[in-house]
């Protein structure tokens, strides 16, 4: 059975086809292909968190490419990446406000009894499902490191 998020993406592919919106259709097809590729490789049907993981990876790749294209002065390619980022971000859940994220990190550290960097894995293991798609895991990880180090 397909997930809500995957169904929404597939419905939007159909809508983009009907509207003859080629740029949006191209981006959505890249998304569905990435999801399908992971499903075939792992022989499982992805649930919403799995789809979010694919979308996060695609966003990270596009942000990296955007930076490289901008640095190289290739505005045409940078614009394409920006467009794809905007389309993909529409499927991501609303970002967590900084205060809420900090409170969540503090609560998780307290819940696990973490006191040093050795406890980083425990903290991140509990945090990841709660913040996935709603916060940059790299930034969350560095915040946890700061709190555990100091």
ABEGO torsion letter per residue (X at the ends): XBBAAAAAAAAAAAAAAAAGBAAAAAAAAAAAAAAAAAAAAAGBBBBAAAAAAAAAAAAAAAAAAAAAAAAAGBAAAAAAAAAAAAAAAAABBBBBBAAAAAAAAAAAAAAAGBABAAAAAAAAAAAAAAABGABBAAAAAAAAAAAAAX
